[in-house]
Amino acid sequence: MADPTSERTRPLSPNVQIYRPQLTSVLSIANRITGVVLSGCAVVLVVWLIAAATGPHAYAAVQGAIASWIGQIVLFGATFAFFMHLCGGIRHLVWDTVRGFELRSIYISGWAVVALSVMFTAAVWAVSLCMAGWNR
Amino acid sequence: MNRKRPRSPLGRALGLGSAKDGIQQWWLERVTALALVPLTIWFAASLVAHIGSDYVIFIAWLRTPIVTILMVLLLTALFYHTALGLQVVIEDYVHSGMKIPTLIGIRFGCFALAVAGIFATLRVAFGG
């Protein structure tokens, strides 16, 4: 496969690797990365629903995979990715109404996205662990 | 090029830029995002509420009409949004000959997954 970029020897703009990471740029790419991660989660959702439709054994197998320690780590990451994309997405929807574009607003909403994502993830897992202990 | 049609004939032939409906994809990504805000929050809250539930309780929950409807809506909006989002990512980063096959693959994959998920949900809802 011919790669058009390999033929160029001049540096191309933007030279992202020489820029200091900033909240704005990091959150921008984070919204994309979490979106791609959540696409994978959407596949898991369908597998989970198909397992539920297939029967108790298939459902138990999927539940077992999710309950394993590696499944729990992935689920924790997925929870954070979900809240990151949700909060970041709402921030984008607000921007689409042509509001909050001042530098100060952008940084306030940016840090709000980070803080809320962490808080919601922690809250959901705290409640989940309580529920798991309560139902056992 | 002229004032009324500020695009080159080549650009038009290659289908680059807006053809008056270029806004549609951008708009639908926002509309599906708006729909997904309540739907995904509902789904996440339901999952947390069902932790520790067994298969029978989960199936009974999924069979309730409102849950079946919301699940179908979630799957529809989710895979529509996923298809549009991944399309933008591919268009931005893939410039090789794989671009078009990947875009087609994403469309096929998202439609197939949405149909499979909706079918599974309805099978649980209407199954014996």
HADDOCK unambig.tbl for C-alpha pairs under 7 A between the chains (distance, minus, plus):
assign (segid A and resid 3 and name CA) (segid B and resid 96 and name CA) 6.13 0.50 0.50
assign (segid A and resid 36 and name CA) (segid B and resid 86 and name CA) 6.95 0.50 0.50
assign (segid A and resid 39 and name CA) (segid B and resid 82 and name CA) 6.13 0.50 0.50
assign (segid A and resid 46 and name CA) (segid B and resid 113 and name CA) 6.59 0.50 0.50
assign (segid A and resid 46 and name CA) (segid B and resid 116 and name CA) 6.91 0.50 0.50
assign (segid A and resid 46 and name CA) (segid B and resid 117 and name CA) 4.82 0.50 0.50
assign (segid A and resid 49 and name CA) (segid B and resid 117 and name CA) 6.21 0.50 0.50
assign (segid A and resid 49 and name CA) (segid B and resid 120 and name CA) 5.84 0.50 0.50
assign (segid A and resid 49 and name CA) (segid B and resid 121 and name CA) 6.51 0.50 0.50
assign (segid A and resid 50 and name CA) (segid B and resid 117 and name CA) 6.69 0.50 0.50
assign (segid A and resid 50 and name CA) (segid B and resid 120 and name CA) 5.11 0.50 0.50
assign (segid A and resid 53 and name CA) (segid B and resid 120 and name CA) 5.36 0.50 0.50
assign (segid A and resid 53 and name CA) (segid B and resid 123 and name CA) 6.24 0.50 0.50
assign (segid A and resid 53 and name CA) (segid B and resid 124 and name CA) 5.30 0.50 0.50
assign (segid A and resid 56 and name CA) (segid B and resid 55 and name CA) 6.19 0.50 0.50
assign (segid A and resid 128 and name CA) (segid B and resid 48 and name CA) 5.61 0.50 0.50
assign (segid A and resid 128 and name CA) (segid B and resid 51 and name CA) 6.78 0.50 0.50
assign (segid A and resid 131 and name CA) (segid B and resid 51 and name CA) 6.32 0.50 0.50
assign (segid A and resid 132 and name CA) (segid B and resid 51 and name CA) 5.86 0.50 0.50
assign (segid A and resid 132 and name CA) (segid B and resid 52 and name CA) 5.58 0.50 0.50
assign (segid A and resid 135 and name CA) (segid B and resid 52 and name CA) 5.56 0.50 0.50
assign (segid A and resid 136 and name CA) (segid B and resid 52 and name CA) 6.76 0.50 0.50
